[in-house]
Amino acid sequence: MATPEQSATTSATAPKASIVQRKAQAGRAEHQARAMSLAKALRLTIAKLADEEFDMSMGVISVRREVRTAEQLAEALKMDGLRMVFDGPYRARAGVILDADMAAALIQQQTMNKVLPNAGGAERALTATDAAICAPFIVDILRRAALMPETVADKQVIAGYQFGVWAEDARILGMALDAQDYDLIHLDLDIAGGVRQGRVLLCMPQSSEPAAEVLARPASTEEGAMPPPPAKPEFSETVMNLQAETRISLAQVRLSLRDLGTMRAGSTIDLGAADFNKVAVQTISGQTIARGVLGQFDGQRAVQIKSMKPGTMAQFSAAHPEDTYDEGEPDDAALGLPDFGGMNADAASDLGGLPDLPSNDDAPDLGTLPDLPDLPDLPDLPELPDLPELDDLPDLPDLGSPSS
């Protein structure tokens, strides 16, 4: 049984311990409210970047973070959308998925300067071109947000990543991600004041090695100030650097299905008037955009452009104002191509795989041809018999004057 002195001491010290605990809890809560977490850094960066770079409003509705092993990652990668692989420090690879609404909003804002609501219907298949347009936005988010978290562990999650390649489906993306554990960051976003709502999934690999890029914050004159972003290419430069496939057509032939079905090994196709001086440069869909001369240059097959379809040259000149070209007249220096040295059809015949045509000197001597015999005279035609005379025809009745 406790003595009166012990009871008094216990009752006196109990309130003091409770007050200290309450003050410590209040201090921790206040510090956590001021501390910059990874989720808060992403919220601030996305809103600020969308406003500064794209002149559009974008807000983060929610941020959810979880850890999954590589075996548990397959289910998350089934999310439909634009899939990309990002390359990070120490050969780490991260996965980023933008749903169709998020990708469409970024593309529309950069091409039309406005975001349209989702009209419904079947979504079009997203391509590598869409990835090239959307990737710079994600790169800037990761780069700028990595400077803001208070702890190095949060910085390391997203620091040092750059766009790598577009992934066609979830299987290819999963094959590229080979780490043991991943931080999955789910972002739900409001786009253009509620016009669309998009989702972004960041699959960031966990690494035991520290990333040198995030160990020290760059020096700045103001606390929390962000260094200016590095110069990046304009949207027009990104589009002009995209790969465009073309094909060279020497001749085009139309065949019926019946004729095509009768073809066998050894069958020949008449190419008609195929001319090395008039080959067509076509898009992958078959539209002719230019014509030129087929030949060789430095041991390689080459086509020297001679004329372009009206309107095509205007688009080229807008992107290359330093080059001048008259669509109506052939020009050996068109499009900045090197001089082929007066290449003509004879030079074009040197192409590999094409047989040489025989010259007139190799033609056989047919000798002197005999004179043709005179044709006999034609007999006189008989006279035609007299035709019978026709009776006088009666006069036509008077139709009268038209009524008034």
Sequence and secondary structure as in RCSB ss.txt:
>XXXX:A:sequence
MATPEQSATTSATAPKASIVQRKAQAGRAEHQARAMSLAKALRLTIAKLADEEFDMSMGVISVRREVRTAEQLAE
ALKMDGLRMVFDGPYRARAGVILDADMAAALIQQQTMNKVLPNAGGAERALTATDAAICAPFIVDILRRAALMPE
TVADKQVIAGYQFGVWAEDARILGMALDAQDYDLIHLDLDIAGGVRQGRVLLCMPQSSEPAAEVLARPASTEEGA
MPPPPAKPEFSETVMNLQAETRISLAQVRLSLRDLGTMRAGSTIDLGAADFNKVAVQTISGQTIARGVLGQFDGQ
RAVQIKSMKPGTMAQFSAAHPEDTYDEGEPDDAALGLPDFGGMNADAASDLGGLPDLPSNDDAPDLGTLPDLPDL
PDLPDLPELPDLPELDDLPDLPDLGSPSS
>XXXX:A:secstr
   HHHHHHHHHHHHHHHHHHHHHHHHHHHHHHHS  HHHHHHHHHHHHHHHHHS  EEEEEEEEEEEEGGGHHH
HTT  SEEEEEE GGG EEEEEE HHHHHHHHHHHHHSS      S      HHHHHHHHHHHHHHHHHHTTS S
SHHHHHHHTT EEEEEESSHHHHHHH   SEEEEEEEEEEETTTTEEEEEEEEEE  SS  GGGSS    SSTT 
         HHHHHHTS   EEEES      HHHHHT  TT      S  GGGEEEEETTS EEEEEEEEEETTE
EEEEEEEE TTHHHHHHHH TT    TTS  TTGGG    SS  HHHHTTSTT      GGGS            
                             
